[in-house]
Amino acid sequence: MSELCIRELYKSFAQYQRGGQRLDVLRGLDLDLAPGSFTVVNGPSGSGKSSLLRCIYRTYLPDSGSVTLRLADQSLDLAAAPERDVLAARRDCIGMATQFLQAVPRLSALELVAGEGLSEDEAAVLLLSLGLDPSLLSLPPATFSGGERQMVNLAIALARPRPLLLLDEVTASLDAKRAGLALQALRALKRGGTTMLAVFHTIPRLPGLVDRVVELRDGRVAA
Amino acid sequence: MTPAETPVLEMHGLTVRYGPGCATCGRSGWVRCPICGTVRGCSSVDLEVYPGEVLGIVGESGSGKSTVLACANLDLAPSSGCVVLAGADVTGVGGSRRRRLRTEVLGIVYQTPQQGLELDLTAGGNIASRPLAAGWRSYAKVRERAFELQSAVELPEDRLDVCVRDFSGGMRQRVQLAKALANSPQLLLLDEPTSGLDVSVQARILDLVRRLQRELRMAMMVVSHDLGVIRMLADRVLVMHQGRVIEHGLTDQVLQDPQQPYTQMLVSAQLL
C-alpha cells in the first residue's frame, strides 16, 4: 500500500489583477509513493513541479482531487482536511525543505535548528555534517550566502524525523562537495525509512538514493 | 486526527452594530445602513482559537479587526452572536465576572501603550497591577514576579522603578507585554503590537512574542494590517474585509495562494 496517494489533482491560479486570467498548472495528476521510496519529479521549468510539492504540503490549496496520506493507524486527505489537522500533520508527518529560507530575525542558525526539538549539540553536529562553516553556527542566517542558507534550511527539515519529506531543489545553490554531503544525509534518512518526493535540477547519481523518476507533462505524470 | 480539545476562544455569528439600529439594517447588505446610519463593525464572524495556537486577523483599516478583538477582550458586547471563553458563554458579561476573566484568562497588548498602561506609574507598578488584581498580597512575591517578567521581556533591570512616561515606544510596548503576561493568560490578544515602532525594535518584539508564546504554549490572537507580523507569528489567518471574514486558511497558504480577489490585492500590495 502506498504512503501517499494522489488522485485527480487539479490546481489553477486565478489572477484577479490580470482580469481573472486562469493559469492551469496541474490537470488531473495521479501519483503514488511507496513507503520508504525516493521519487524525483522531473520536468521543464513551469511544468508544475514545485506546485505539486506545495499542493501536498497545502501551501497551495488544490482546486479538486485528493492527496491522501496513509500512516500506520490513520489516513488524512490533505487537500480537504481542516486547517488544524494539516498543522498537526506538518508537525508530525510531513516535512518540507525549499530553496528559500524564511529567516527569523535575531535567531542564530543553531537556535533555528535546535528549535525543531534537538539539543544545541545535536543541532551543531547536524549543521557541520552538511558542511556549514563552524564560525557561522552562532550567527543569524539573515547574513548568510544562498548556499549557507540552504544548508540551514535542509538541517531544519532533517532535524525532526517525519515519515514523509518534500524537497524542492535543496541542493540548487550548493557546491559539488556540499551537495554530495546533502545527498548522503538524504540517503541515510532513506535507509531510516523516510519516504521522499524531490525536485532536482539534475537528477542525483548517488547510488542507492533515487528509486524512481517521474516526468511531469501538461500537468500530469507522463506515462 | 487532532485530539478533541476545548477552544480557548470561540465566536459564533458575531455581529456588532455601531448606532441605534433600525428594522432594515439587520437585513440589508450595507456596511452603513442608508436609513438610520448604523455602521456594521463586523458581521457573522465565526472563529475558534485552540490552546497553543496563534490566529492572525488581517485586513485594512475599518475592516472590523479591532471590533472582533474588542469583543474577545469583553470591552464590547456584540449586537448578536456569542463569545465563548474556555468553554463558558461570556457574551455580554460585566461586573466582577468580567474583571475575573480579564485577570485570569485574558491578557492584551494594545496598539498604543497609553491604552494599556498608566503612564504615571512605574514599570514595576504597571506590571504588578495584574497580580494584585488577581489577589496577590505579598509585596515580595509580586516584586519577584515583576522581576521575572521584566527579564523575560528584556527590559533593563534598573528601569523597573522608573515612570513609564519616560520610556521609549518600544520599551513601553515591552512593559505592556510583561503586564499582559503577568497572570499567565490562556489567551493573549495583540492589537497591532508593533505599529509605530521602527523595524529593529519591531523584529525584537515579534521575536520575543514568538519565543514566549512557544515556551508558554499560550493561545494568541494577533490583529495586524502588516502581513510580515502575521507571517512571523500566526499559524492560521482570517482575512477581513468590510466587516466580514472573506477568507481563512493556513498562514503560508493565504499568503502564497490567496483565493479571493481582495486578498490577492492585499498580498501583492505588500512590500516583501
Boltz contact constraints between the chains, C-beta under 6 A:
constraints:
  - contact:
      token1: [A, 16]
      token2: [B, 261]
      max_distance: 6.0
  - contact:
      token1: [A, 16]
      token2: [B, 264]
      max_distance: 6.0
  - contact:
      token1: [A, 58]
      token2: [B, 253]
      max_distance: 6.0
  - contact:
      token1: [A, 59]
      token2: [B, 252]
      max_distance: 6.0
  - contact:
      token1: [A, 59]
      token2: [B, 253]
      max_distance: 6.0
  - contact:
      token1: [A, 59]
      token2: [B, 256]
      max_distance: 6.0
  - contact:
      token1: [A, 60]
      token2: [B, 257]
      max_distance: 6.0
  - contact:
      token1: [A, 61]
      token2: [B, 253]
      max_distance: 6.0
  - contact:
      token1: [A, 61]
      token2: [B, 257]
      max_distance: 6.0
  - contact:
      token1: [A, 74]
      token2: [B, 1]
      max_distance: 6.0
  - contact:
      token1: [A, 76]
      token2: [B, 1]
      max_distance: 6.0
  - contact:
      token1: [A, 83]
      token2: [B, 236]
      max_distance: 6.0
  - contact:
      token1: [A, 83]
      token2: [B, 250]
      max_distance: 6.0
  - contact:
      token1: [A, 84]
      token2: [B, 2]
      max_distance: 6.0
  - contact:
      token1: [A, 85]
      token2: [B, 1]
      max_distance: 6.0
  - contact:
      token1: [A, 85]
      token2: [B, 2]
      max_distance: 6.0
  - contact:
      token1: [A, 87]
      token2: [B, 235]
      max_distance: 6.0
  - contact:
      token1: [A, 88]
      token2: [B, 1]
      max_distance: 6.0
  - contact:
      token1: [A, 88]
      token2: [B, 2]
      max_distance: 6.0
  - contact:
      token1: [A, 105]
      token2: [B, 203]
      max_distance: 6.0
  - contact:
      token1: [A, 106]
      token2: [B, 207]
      max_distance: 6.0
